Amino acid sequence: MVTKRTVVYALFAIIMLSAGTWSVTVQASDDELCLPLGEIGLVPPEGVEAKRSPVEFPHSQHFAYNCKECHHKWTGNDEIQGCMAGGCHDLTQAPKKGDAEPVVRYYKKAYHQMCINCHKTLAQQNEKAEKAQGIGKTEIVPTGPTGCIECHPKE
């Protein structure tokens, strides 16, 4: 017999796996949090000419992680701002050596550092787990791309 809980989980899974850019509002007591589902197109800021194709970021595949791992300035109460919001990763050109601005303020450096480093760390953890496979149960975590054309496919 199919329970209501099973139906709800199945519907949620269908929504999570959809390819469209949807959003869902999750209600926890009096607070609401609106989460974009599907893929989010990551493009350069306005006025910056793209040298590669946009990145199709699968936001819903990252829901197992704490939101603050990427949205590090989010307080948990206010609306989540984009990475290129003022004062965060809003530089449109990489700072030159000796500039007072940290290089991670450059939007492109922030994305690359955050995404690629996380994917490489997961791959290293998987490699260690595979080597230790004879000692108990290991869990292999899906990793993401680390190369240019994996994120920016040629059109």
SEKEBA-858592 format. One record per residue (C-alpha): residue number from 0; x, y, z. Coordinates in steps of 0.2 Angstrom, whole numbers, plus 5000, padded with zeros to 4 digits. Example, Ala and Ser with C-alpha at 12.3 -4.5 7.8 and 13.67 -1.06 7.14 Angstrom:
# SEKEBA-858592
+-----+------+------+------+
: num :   px :   py :   pz :
+-----+------+------+------+
:   0 : 5062 : 4978 : 5039 :
:   1 : 5068 : 4995 : 5036 :
+-----+------+------+------+
***
This chain:
# SEKEBA-858592
+-----+------+------+------+
: num :   px :   py :   pz :
+-----+------+------+------+
:   0 : 5000 : 5000 : 5000 :
:   1 : 5007 : 5017 : 4995 :
:   2 : 5007 : 5030 : 5010 :
:   3 : 5005 : 5048 : 5008 :
:   4 : 5023 : 5050 : 5014 :
:   5 : 5029 : 5040 : 4999 :
:   6 : 5019 : 5050 : 4987 :
:   7 : 5025 : 5067 : 4994 :
:   8 : 5043 : 5060 : 4993 :
:   9 : 5041 : 5054 : 4975 :
:  10 : 5033 : 5071 : 4970 :
:  11 : 5048 : 5080 : 4978 :
:  12 : 5060 : 5069 : 4969 :
:  13 : 5052 : 5072 : 4952 :
:  14 : 5053 : 5091 : 4955 :
:  15 : 5071 : 5090 : 4961 :
:  16 : 5076 : 5081 : 4945 :
:  17 : 5067 : 5092 : 4933 :
:  18 : 5078 : 5101 : 4921 :
:  19 : 5069 : 5118 : 4922 :
:  20 : 5074 : 5132 : 4934 :
:  21 : 5060 : 5131 : 4946 :
:  22 : 5059 : 5137 : 4964 :
:  23 : 5051 : 5129 : 4980 :
:  24 : 5046 : 5138 : 4995 :
:  25 : 5050 : 5129 : 5011 :
:  26 : 5040 : 5134 : 5026 :
:  27 : 5048 : 5132 : 5043 :
:  28 : 5036 : 5139 : 5057 :
:  29 : 5034 : 5158 : 5052 :
:  30 : 5049 : 5159 : 5041 :
:  31 : 5050 : 5155 : 5022 :
:  32 : 5065 : 5151 : 5011 :
:  33 : 5063 : 5151 : 4992 :
:  34 : 5075 : 5139 : 4984 :
:  35 : 5079 : 5139 : 4965 :
:  36 : 5078 : 5121 : 4958 :
:  37 : 5085 : 5114 : 4942 :
:  38 : 5100 : 5123 : 4934 :
:  39 : 5105 : 5141 : 4936 :
:  40 : 5114 : 5149 : 4922 :
:  41 : 5130 : 5157 : 4929 :
:  42 : 5135 : 5172 : 4918 :
:  43 : 5147 : 5186 : 4920 :
:  44 : 5141 : 5203 : 4927 :
:  45 : 5133 : 5216 : 4916 :
:  46 : 5146 : 5224 : 4905 :
:  47 : 5159 : 5210 : 4905 :
:  48 : 5161 : 5201 : 4889 :
:  49 : 5160 : 5182 : 4891 :
:  50 : 5175 : 5172 : 4884 :
:  51 : 5167 : 5155 : 4887 :
:  52 : 5150 : 5148 : 4887 :
:  53 : 5139 : 5151 : 4903 :
:  54 : 5140 : 5138 : 4917 :
:  55 : 5124 : 5128 : 4919 :
:  56 : 5125 : 5126 : 4938 :
:  57 : 5114 : 5111 : 4945 :
:  58 : 5108 : 5120 : 4961 :
:  59 : 5097 : 5106 : 4967 :
:  60 : 5111 : 5093 : 4966 :
:  61 : 5120 : 5104 : 4980 :
:  62 : 5106 : 5103 : 4993 :
:  63 : 5115 : 5091 : 5004 :
:  64 : 5127 : 5105 : 5008 :
:  65 : 5124 : 5119 : 5021 :
:  66 : 5119 : 5134 : 5011 :
:  67 : 5132 : 5144 : 5020 :
:  68 : 5146 : 5134 : 5013 :
:  69 : 5143 : 5144 : 4997 :
:  70 : 5132 : 5159 : 5003 :
:  71 : 5145 : 5163 : 5017 :
:  72 : 5138 : 5180 : 5021 :
:  73 : 5120 : 5174 : 5023 :
:  74 : 5114 : 5176 : 5041 :
:  75 : 5100 : 5163 : 5039 :
:  76 : 5086 : 5176 : 5040 :
:  77 : 5088 : 5188 : 5026 :
:  78 : 5086 : 5186 : 5008 :
:  79 : 5101 : 5177 : 5000 :
:  80 : 5111 : 5188 : 4989 :
:  81 : 5120 : 5183 : 4973 :
:  82 : 5139 : 5181 : 4973 :
:  83 : 5141 : 5197 : 4963 :
:  84 : 5132 : 5208 : 4976 :
:  85 : 5141 : 5224 : 4981 :
:  86 : 5156 : 5221 : 4993 :
:  87 : 5157 : 5202 : 4990 :
:  88 : 5163 : 5196 : 4973 :
:  89 : 5159 : 5211 : 4963 :
:  90 : 5175 : 5215 : 4955 :
:  91 : 5174 : 5213 : 4936 :
:  92 : 5193 : 5212 : 4933 :
:  93 : 5206 : 5203 : 4943 :
:  94 : 5216 : 5214 : 4955 :
:  95 : 5234 : 5217 : 4950 :
:  96 : 5248 : 5212 : 4961 :
:  97 : 5250 : 5224 : 4975 :
:  98 : 5232 : 5230 : 4975 :
:  99 : 5224 : 5231 : 4992 :
: 100 : 5209 : 5221 : 4986 :
: 101 : 5209 : 5202 : 4989 :
: 102 : 5209 : 5192 : 4972 :
: 103 : 5194 : 5182 : 4978 :
: 104 : 5183 : 5198 : 4976 :
: 105 : 5185 : 5195 : 4958 :
: 106 : 5169 : 5186 : 4953 :
: 107 : 5178 : 5173 : 4942 :
: 108 : 5191 : 5169 : 4955 :
: 109 : 5178 : 5166 : 4968 :
: 110 : 5168 : 5154 : 4957 :
: 111 : 5183 : 5145 : 4952 :
: 112 : 5190 : 5144 : 4969 :
: 113 : 5174 : 5138 : 4977 :
: 114 : 5168 : 5126 : 4964 :
: 115 : 5184 : 5118 : 4958 :
: 116 : 5192 : 5116 : 4976 :
: 117 : 5176 : 5108 : 4983 :
: 118 : 5176 : 5096 : 4968 :
: 119 : 5194 : 5092 : 4970 :
: 120 : 5192 : 5089 : 4989 :
: 121 : 5178 : 5077 : 4986 :
: 122 : 5188 : 5067 : 4973 :
: 123 : 5202 : 5066 : 4985 :
: 124 : 5190 : 5059 : 4999 :
: 125 : 5183 : 5047 : 4986 :
: 126 : 5201 : 5041 : 4982 :
: 127 : 5205 : 5038 : 5000 :
: 128 : 5189 : 5029 : 5003 :
: 129 : 5192 : 5018 : 4988 :
: 130 : 5210 : 5013 : 4995 :
: 131 : 5202 : 5009 : 5011 :
: 132 : 5188 : 4999 : 5004 :
: 133 : 5193 : 4983 : 5012 :
: 134 : 5191 : 4991 : 5029 :
: 135 : 5172 : 4992 : 5032 :
: 136 : 5159 : 5001 : 5021 :
: 137 : 5165 : 5016 : 5011 :
: 138 : 5153 : 5029 : 5003 :
: 139 : 5158 : 5037 : 4986 :
: 140 : 5152 : 5054 : 4984 :
: 141 : 5148 : 5061 : 4967 :
: 142 : 5160 : 5075 : 4962 :
: 143 : 5159 : 5089 : 4950 :
: 144 : 5169 : 5095 : 4935 :
: 145 : 5186 : 5102 : 4937 :
: 146 : 5191 : 5106 : 4919 :
: 147 : 5187 : 5121 : 4908 :
: 148 : 5176 : 5113 : 4895 :
: 149 : 5167 : 5102 : 4908 :
: 150 : 5159 : 5118 : 4915 :
: 151 : 5160 : 5129 : 4899 :
: 152 : 5156 : 5117 : 4884 :
: 153 : 5160 : 5123 : 4867 :
: 154 : 5145 : 5128 : 4858 :
+-----+------+------+------+
***
